[in-house]
Protein backbone atom coordinates (compact mmCIF):
# COMPACT_ATOMS: atom_id res chain seq x y z
CA UNK A 1 0.00 0.00 0.00
CA UNK A 2 1.37 3.42 -0.87
CA UNK A 3 0.17 6.83 0.12
CA UNK A 4 0.78 10.32 -1.26
CA UNK A 5 0.19 13.43 0.80
CA UNK A 6 0.95 17.10 0.17
CA UNK A 7 0.94 19.86 2.78
CA UNK A 8 1.05 23.60 2.20
CA UNK A 9 1.97 25.70 5.22
CA UNK A 10 2.11 29.43 5.85
CA UNK A 11 4.28 30.57 8.76
CA UNK A 12 3.67 34.12 10.00
CA UNK A 13 6.13 36.13 12.10
CA UNK A 14 4.97 39.51 13.38
CA UNK A 15 1.76 39.56 11.35
CA UNK A 16 2.47 39.64 7.64
CA UNK A 17 5.86 41.31 8.03
CA UNK A 18 7.76 38.01 7.70
CA UNK A 19 5.91 35.19 5.95
CA UNK A 20 7.28 31.78 4.95
CA UNK A 21 5.51 29.39 2.58
CA UNK A 22 6.31 25.66 2.66
CA UNK A 23 4.97 23.01 0.32
CA UNK A 24 5.87 19.50 1.41
CA UNK A 25 5.15 16.28 -0.48
CA UNK A 26 5.25 12.86 1.16
CA UNK A 27 5.23 9.39 -0.37
CA UNK A 28 4.96 6.31 1.84
CA UNK A 29 5.30 8.51 4.95
CA UNK A 30 8.64 9.89 3.75
CA UNK A 31 9.10 13.48 2.68
CA UNK A 32 10.47 13.34 -0.83
CA UNK A 33 10.34 16.96 -2.03
CA UNK A 34 9.87 20.39 -0.44
CA UNK A 35 9.48 23.96 -1.66
CA UNK A 36 10.63 26.64 0.77
CA UNK A 37 9.90 30.28 -0.10
CA UNK A 38 12.93 31.41 1.92
CA UNK A 39 15.17 29.35 -0.39
CA UNK A 40 13.06 30.03 -3.48
CA UNK A 41 13.46 26.53 -4.90
CA UNK A 42 12.53 22.88 -4.47
CA UNK A 43 14.71 20.44 -2.54
CA UNK A 44 14.59 16.69 -3.13
CA UNK A 45 15.19 14.19 -0.33
CA UNK A 46 14.85 10.93 -2.29
CA UNK A 47 16.06 10.03 -5.80
CA UNK A 48 12.55 10.57 -7.19
CA UNK A 49 12.19 13.82 -5.26
CA UNK A 50 15.55 15.09 -6.55
CA UNK A 51 14.45 14.35 -10.13
CA UNK A 52 11.17 16.22 -9.60
CA UNK A 53 12.98 19.12 -7.92
CA UNK A 54 15.40 19.51 -10.85
CA UNK A 55 12.52 19.46 -13.33
CA UNK A 56 10.39 21.99 -11.44
CA UNK A 57 13.33 24.29 -10.62
CA UNK A 58 14.19 24.48 -14.33
CA UNK A 59 10.68 25.69 -15.29
CA UNK A 60 10.67 29.52 -14.91
CA UNK A 61 6.87 29.93 -15.13
CA UNK A 62 6.24 27.24 -12.51
CA UNK A 63 8.85 28.71 -10.18
CA UNK A 64 7.49 32.25 -10.52
CA UNK A 65 4.08 30.96 -9.43
CA UNK A 66 5.59 29.15 -6.42
CA UNK A 67 7.75 32.11 -5.37
CA UNK A 68 4.73 34.43 -5.38
CA UNK A 69 2.66 31.98 -3.27
CA UNK A 70 3.68 34.00 -0.21
CA UNK A 71 1.63 36.93 -1.53
CA UNK A 72 -1.33 35.34 -3.31
CA UNK A 73 -1.88 32.51 -0.83
CA UNK A 74 -0.45 33.37 2.58
CA UNK A 75 -0.72 37.15 2.87
CA UNK A 76 -4.03 37.19 0.99
CA UNK A 77 -5.61 34.73 3.45
CA UNK A 78 -4.00 36.08 6.63
CA UNK A 79 -7.29 37.51 7.93
CA UNK A 80 -8.87 34.06 7.58
CA UNK A 81 -5.96 32.20 9.25
CA UNK A 82 -5.21 34.66 12.04
CA UNK A 83 -8.12 33.98 14.44
CA UNK A 84 -7.43 30.22 14.37
CA UNK A 85 -3.67 30.13 14.30
CA UNK A 86 -1.94 33.39 15.18
CA UNK A 87 -4.17 34.73 17.95
CA UNK A 88 -4.60 31.33 19.61
CA UNK A 89 -2.03 30.73 22.34
VOGU-3710 file (C-alpha; in Angstrom, 3 decimals, decimal comma):
1> xxxxxxxxxx> 0,000/0,000/0,000  1,366/3,415/-0,874  0,171/6,831/0,123  0,780/10,317/-1,260  0,187/13,433/0,801  0,948/17,100/0,170  0,939/19,861/2,784  1,050/23,600/2,200  1,973/25,697/5,217  2,114/29,434/5,846
11> xxxxxxxxxx> 4,284/30,569/8,756  3,675/34,121/9,996  6,132/36,130/12,097  4,973/39,513/13,383  1,762/39,557/11,347  2,468/39,638/7,637  5,856/41,305/8,030  7,759/38,013/7,698  5,912/35,189/5,953  7,277/31,783/4,949
21> xxxxxxxxxx> 5,510/29,386/2,575  6,309/25,665/2,660  4,967/23,014/0,320  5,874/19,498/1,408  5,151/16,279/-0,480  5,246/12,858/1,162  5,227/9,392/-0,367  4,963/6,307/1,842  5,299/8,507/4,952  8,643/9,889/3,750
31> xxxxxxxxxx> 9,103/13,483/2,681  10,465/13,337/-0,830  10,340/16,962/-2,029  9,867/20,392/-0,440  9,476/23,961/-1,659  10,632/26,642/0,770  9,903/30,279/-0,103  12,935/31,409/1,923  15,169/29,350/-0,388  13,056/30,035/-3,482
41> xxxxxxxxxx> 13,460/26,531/-4,900  12,534/22,877/-4,474  14,714/20,441/-2,538  14,592/16,693/-3,134  15,186/14,186/-0,332  14,849/10,930/-2,293  16,059/10,030/-5,796  12,554/10,566/-7,195  12,190/13,822/-5,259  15,546/15,089/-6,553
51> xxxxxxxxxx> 14,455/14,346/-10,129  11,173/16,224/-9,602  12,977/19,124/-7,918  15,404/19,508/-10,851  12,516/19,457/-13,333  10,393/21,989/-11,437  13,330/24,288/-10,617  14,193/24,484/-14,328  10,683/25,689/-15,293  10,671/29,519/-14,909
61> xxxxxxxxxx> 6,874/29,933/-15,130  6,241/27,244/-12,511  8,849/28,708/-10,177  7,491/32,252/-10,525  4,084/30,959/-9,429  5,591/29,151/-6,421  7,746/32,109/-5,373  4,727/34,427/-5,375  2,665/31,982/-3,269  3,678/33,997/-0,206
71> xxxxxxxxxx> 1,634/36,928/-1,530  -1,330/35,339/-3,313  -1,880/32,514/-0,834  -0,446/33,367/2,582  -0,722/37,150/2,874  -4,030/37,194/0,994  -5,608/34,730/3,448  -4,001/36,081/6,630  -7,294/37,514/7,931  -8,875/34,063/7,578
81> xxxxxxxxx> -5,964/32,195/9,246  -5,207/34,661/12,039  -8,119/33,976/14,436  -7,435/30,218/14,373  -3,665/30,127/14,301  -1,944/33,390/15,176  -4,171/34,729/17,951  -4,599/31,330/19,613  -2,031/30,726/22,341
//
